[in-house]
Amino acid sequence: MTTAQPATTPKVFFLSQMIGADIVDADGHRLGVLGDVAVDLRETLPRVTGIWIRGDRSRIALIPRDAVAEFHLNAVWLNVARRFLKPRPLQPDEMLLGEVMDSQVVDTDGLKVVRVNDLQLMRTDGDLRLLAADVGTTGLLRRLSLESPVQRLVGVFGRRLPDRVIPWRVVAAFGGQMTPVKLSISRERLREIHPADLGQLMEDLDRDERVEVMTALEHEAAADALAEAEPEVQSDVVKSLPSELAADILEEMSPDDATDVLTDLSDEKAQELIGLMEAEEAKDVRELLKYPEGTAGSVMTTEFIAFPETLTVDETIQRLRSTAPEAEQIYYLYVVDAQQRLVGVLSLRALITSPPTQRIGDVMASGVVYLSVTEAVETVASALTKYDLLAMPVLDESLRLAGVVTVDDVMDVVLQKGRRRVPPRFRRRAKPRAAQSRGEV
């Protein structure tokens, strides 16, 4: 029998303050101590749905919430006797809070990776709910039973260590079994983060957490985030993912971005992934991989829009409507002859204002600044800045349109090395018109 009396429990408190509390049945028998609690992940403020007795090594036999009469900091009182308890397994929509303690999570509001030192709970309408994650020093001190003495010491100097808590609704948690419910919640919270921010956040995650991020996201969103990550992160992620999933994500990336990722892998791994990609995407990647690193060919994209010069304005507009969603950029519409050689560039302004039956070969700008596939990336950056263009066409040895280099493809070069003088050997097929040299479309 136990004689413990319930301690006064505040409305808001922390999980660490309750862990180790006696679990007492309806007959007053002490069954053990509280080791963990389970919550229902489907709710905005997850509700406590069961408790785990420390010492149960399976960690899946939970005492259900409806068997609990009262939660207190020093004791959990049950409303049934030991012999009538019916423990149940952890459900797919539940999570043990112990899985989150000491783990890294993503603060999707503050856009940073933080470590959970404690978890804040709240009493509401007879339930116990997960309110927030404590990511501050006080959370760690509280678990070590040092919060009060340290606060007293700091108080001597007229200060107080502040709490640092983030609402659970903005937390994307990793670790533990990735059930469909947990995947859904992680996906919902991560998709609000800009791919550039998510790519940067992945630098602070370990390998398993990066894999969980990629797994939680839809393939297209995962591709966007991976494209923004640092090369070493990209390589680590792709090597860690199941090959089929990695190939699916690479398919969603632009060919030049996918090529960048594959270049940092071993030839054996790269060929394996290319072999798992869809035929069309694999063909584009193989085409780019044949160009030496650091050349225009290696950073160009094969996703561009080019129309035969014989099309009418109306035919071009109709084709553009179906083509544009698949293209990486539509800053410029390129015009080619029957041999796929570049003959001009068409602005959207000219396309819209010209008579529907007029051939685009008659309204295009015939002078086009272009690059060779063998041109150095530094030259590409210089050309884009000199001519104030958002993209430039890249031609092969036969002057056929092989791809397009966009300004973001070489932005790193521009930022790191600044403007460079474009070498005299830089060519143009004819004098460019003002519209293209100003970057107008």
C-alpha angles and dihedrals in degrees: 000000000000129000096192113136123213113265118223106267120204121228091248121037141140133267092235089060091059101038108104094028116145116260108218125187127218091270091056095254117145108233098182137284133301111265102170145341131227125222135196106248095199094076125080089233100032112231121224106249103173147357132231123217113226110246096042096118094192090066088201103084102093130184101229121241093244088064091059118090100181140001117216132166093248101031144020110214119208126208095216134058121252093255092057097049116119109196115199135195125262110271126227091249093053134080133193108235090220087073089065099045112102091005128120118250134179118248096213091191099047091035097228141111113247137177119239112233097170142350127238118224130192135201112228132161092344093308133103114229138186107247109170148341119252108220098166137099092258090063091057093044090049092057090050090049089242101110097096098047093044092048089050090051093048089045090063086070093047094256139110131205106245125229115245110202130158122201113257090231089072096044121106105195128198135190131065126057112340099223121181090258093051091046091051093050093046090048092050093051098040096049090066090064118091110248091239091055093044091049089054093046090056089066088071095049126086123240097269092048092050089053090051091052092052091045094049094051127076111255094255093049091046089052092051092050093045091051089058096048126099115269094251090052091048092051093046092050097047092048091049098048123084105270094241092054092045090052092049090053093046089053089059093052122087110264093250093051092047089049091053090055095046092048090066093053129082114271090246094053093043093052091047092055094044088052090056094050124094112273097250095048091043090053092053092050094047089051092055095043091064091068118087116254113264096033130111089249092058095054101036124103124229091209102097138123120250128164132194112258090234095067119106122235091254093049090049093052091050092049092045091058091060097036104045098072090060097048124093092220138009098186089119132021111214124211122213137184127234091282092052091251116149112253104161152335126250123211121214088233092059091044093053098043099043124094112270094238097049118109114247088226086070097050101038125103104252096199110080128175108221145172135225120239088240095054115123117252089239089059090049091054092048092050094050092051095042094052095034093233131156093210140005131205119243119213130199126226091282092052090250117146105260101168149314131261114212125203093250089057091067101026092112090057092049093049096044101041103024125214117338130194110259107241117246089244089069104117140210127190092221139343106299119234120243093250094064096038088056092049093245121154 
